[in-house]
Amino acid sequence: MSSTSRKVPLGWEELELAVERNSPGIDSYLHLPTGAVLTISSEDPDIVVKKRQISDAVNDYLKIEPASSREQYRWMETFVGSVGSPDDDTLRKRLRMAIDGKGAFRRFKDVLLGYPSQREHWFEYRSTHLRWHIKNWLKTVDIEPTIPAPWGDPSEPEELPQVSLESSVEQTSPGDPLRREATQLIESLAVLDLPTAIAFLEFLKSRSNTQD
């Protein structure tokens, strides 16, 4: 840290949540005097009040840079590649299906609910990346914490070892067989039934978009 670093009493748990949170329409700001995190959602009934709170003391707030969706998706992919074994790749298959397409993050979490030990392993793995992101972001914005992080000084995360499986599922996208089956079903429909099928597919698409 430089001699001009801003000293901030960070609320580490709030900051970690803000770095993880990267949904569209949601922004988080660090209140420099107190270290508190102010989150603003486009659906927040107090959005006008919160925005005015920031604009009235603009020098006291700093927008928090979350880990991008692309970056967090890469963490999921790496994690998925580390689970399973040559004798049992059931969970690997389920997770690969889950992270294919819109709504991947929600489906991924839903699958892990049935596997407590792997779910805990995922949380630990994700936390190491989030905390490394925080460390680098604080350096970038030249902030010096006055309260040490409860998890200590994080090191650069090591990549998880990938499990090598011979299953043919590993060679293609896990959703490809289902997409081919869906295409074949649509092609077999009568023309009069196509509007109904399209309407239902549009409904599924919109529902997936709201789950991201």
C-alpha angles and dihedrals in degrees: 000000000000127000088256095055116134111241111221130178094226124207094219100192092050090047092051091052091049092051091051093047109086104146117143113265094025123104129174128205131197115226101219100202094053106018091234120144120232114198122197123195125189086231094050111119088212094052094117092050093048093048090050089049089058096042091050091056102023094156091057095058132069123188111239117231109223125205105269123251089243091053093048091046089055089054089054092049092050092047092049090052090056098056130082131033136243087263098046123024096156095118092044090055093048093049093047089052089048097054095049111106136339118351091031097142093051095047092045091056092046092055092049091055087079093052108056097178094049090044090056090047089053093051091051092047093048092047092056089056095044092051092048088051090051092050092052093044092052089053091050094052092039098239122156114201115226090197116058118237112260089229094053126231107334121223125213107284118253117230115252115249110255119233112230112223129180094210114127088227087076092060097062139027108287090230096055097089091049092047090052091049091049091050091051091050092050092049090053094055123102115251091247090059096051097084090056092048092048092049091052092048090050089052091052090048093052091047091052091050091055091052095060 
